[in-house]
Amino acid sequence: MNPTMWSRRAFLRMGGALGTVAFAAKAGGLDRVTAAAQAVANRTPEEIAKDEFFWREIQFAFKLDRTLINLNNGFTHSCARVVLESVWRYMDMINMLPVHYQGQVASNIQTIRLRMAAEFGCDPEELALTRGASESLQIVQNGIDLKAGDEVITTEQDYPRMLTTWDQRMRRDGIKVTRLQFPVPTTQDDLYRRFEKAITARTKVFHFCHTTNLTAQLFPVQRLSRLARSKGIVTIVDGAHALGQFPFKLRDLECDAYGVSLHKWLMAPIGNGCLYVRREMIPKFWPLQAAPEQQDSDIRKFEAIGTHPWAIRAGLGEALAFHQAIGAERKAARFRYLTLRWANALKVHPRIKILSNLGEPAETWAVAAVNIDGIDVRSLARFLMNKYRIIAVPLVGGAPPNQVFDYQALRVSPSIYTTLEEIDTFVMAMEEALKNGVPTTPDAEDMPEWMI
Ligand SMILES: Cc1ncc(COP(=O)(O)O)c(C=O)c1O
């Protein structure tokens, strides 16, 4: 079968599934996404990944600016129209009579906690809803008791904000922070051994990414968590990019705390995150904002932040429904299909270096990094933007407390609404850069803000 064509049978089935109601429905409604999913229900995620008719329905679910080619979806994701509309509805409702509706919406959020926990595999009493991964991770980073001389092991490629948080604790409490280096791509065994070798009698915390924000290097979370637990070390995992990008269950990771940005790959309204804390560990972390003693063991102590926009959090319910309507496996397979499409096309050129693991078993989904030998990556990003209106972020290592790494690369992150045409335009632009070079960009100050 032509990989880019829907089968005629599937198309007819979809017509049946949609019927008159759905065709009359507004493009981009959840009903159309559900009907599209029903129509392909007996096919594997890998087959569906190549089915442009299916993904066209998903593309319609978003309101996008197609004058730009967005290959930086790893930054913050657009949410689907139905999700945004739900935020407006909750805003309208709360705004009518805040004293009445705010409390109601706040207590109904428990429904979302239950649904999130069921979808992502944990006890609802282990899941706090927050405003993003920075908040989630800082709750546990700042909330754990550490004394002068205690050690935290993390990596040079952890997220800058999280490194800054440890840096501040170093200055405030006199803890020691060891930042491990690792090459990219590398193996999970290599990462495991680096952490194992770095343990000392004073090590109290492991902090690492599930997948990094740079090359999407995947870490062996469960193995590192088991190693840590066997030595009385607490594991804090940065899952900002993982949850919603590829399927897994939180409890299977066996870590102590896990922070997520839900406005990335779950495509929730901007300002949503979550924090998983293993039940026995909840009393061990202080909340960022004070909570009463009776709440010591209650996951909700991490959510007590005063008045905030409940409509944004309520919109998470619709984002979860949208994610479920597509299906986690289908999303992951499509991400991988798009990434392999550009990466396989480019890697045949000797000067191209892919810095992410493309092989099987899958370790790369929507995010991967590429480098052209001999071309400065900032100039490359500028060229892609100027000539082709392609947004992709250049990665250049910095100095502490920022990330420190010795490679340059372009991070490429398409999403479920990216078309094959857009991917192929990127490949063509990169081939042009390979052949003709790109104009030189003098320095980082010349880059627009979204790039840095
Ligand atoms: C690895 C990683 N950790 C943490 C964060 C911070 O997430 P948020 O913007 O939700 O606070 C990001 C954001 O890009 C990230 O990529």
The ligand as an SDF file (V2000), in Angstrom:
LIG
                    3D

 16 16  0  0  0  0  0  0  0  0999 V2000
   13.9130   19.2160   30.4130 C   0  0  0  0  0  0  0  0  0  0  0  0
   13.0700   20.3570   30.8720 C   0  0  0  0  0  0  0  0  0  0  0  0
   12.8650   20.5250   32.1780 N   0  0  0  0  0  0  0  0  0  0  0  0
   12.1070   21.5210   32.6700 C   0  0  0  0  0  0  0  0  0  0  0  0
   11.5240   22.4470   31.8180 C   0  0  0  0  0  0  0  0  0  0  0  0
   10.7010   23.5640   32.3830 C   0  0  0  0  0  0  0  0  0  0  0  0
    9.3730   23.3530   32.0750 O   0  0  0  0  0  0  0  0  0  0  0  0
    8.2610   24.4850   32.2640 P   0  0  0  0  0  0  0  0  0  0  0  0
    8.4850   25.4700   31.1760 O   0  0  0  0  0  0  0  0  0  0  0  0
    6.9860   23.7370   32.1610 O   0  0  0  0  0  0  0  0  0  0  0  0
    8.4280   25.0820   33.6060 O   0  0  0  0  0  0  0  0  0  0  0  0
   11.7190   22.3260   30.4460 C   0  0  0  0  0  0  0  0  0  0  0  0
   11.1350   23.2980   29.5170 C   0  0  0  0  0  0  0  0  0  0  0  0
   11.4770   23.4150   28.3710 O   0  0  0  0  0  0  0  0  0  0  0  0
   12.5070   21.2490   29.9570 C   0  0  0  0  0  0  0  0  0  0  0  0
   12.7250   21.0960   28.6510 O   0  0  0  0  0  0  0  0  0  0  0  0
  1  2  1  0
  2  3  1  0
  2 15  2  0
  3  4  2  0
  4  5  1  0
  5  6  1  0
  5 12  2  0
  6  7  1  0
  7  8  1  0
  8  9  2  0
  8 10  1  0
  8 11  1  0
 12 13  1  0
 12 15  1  0
 13 14  2  0
 15 16  1  0
M  END
$$$$
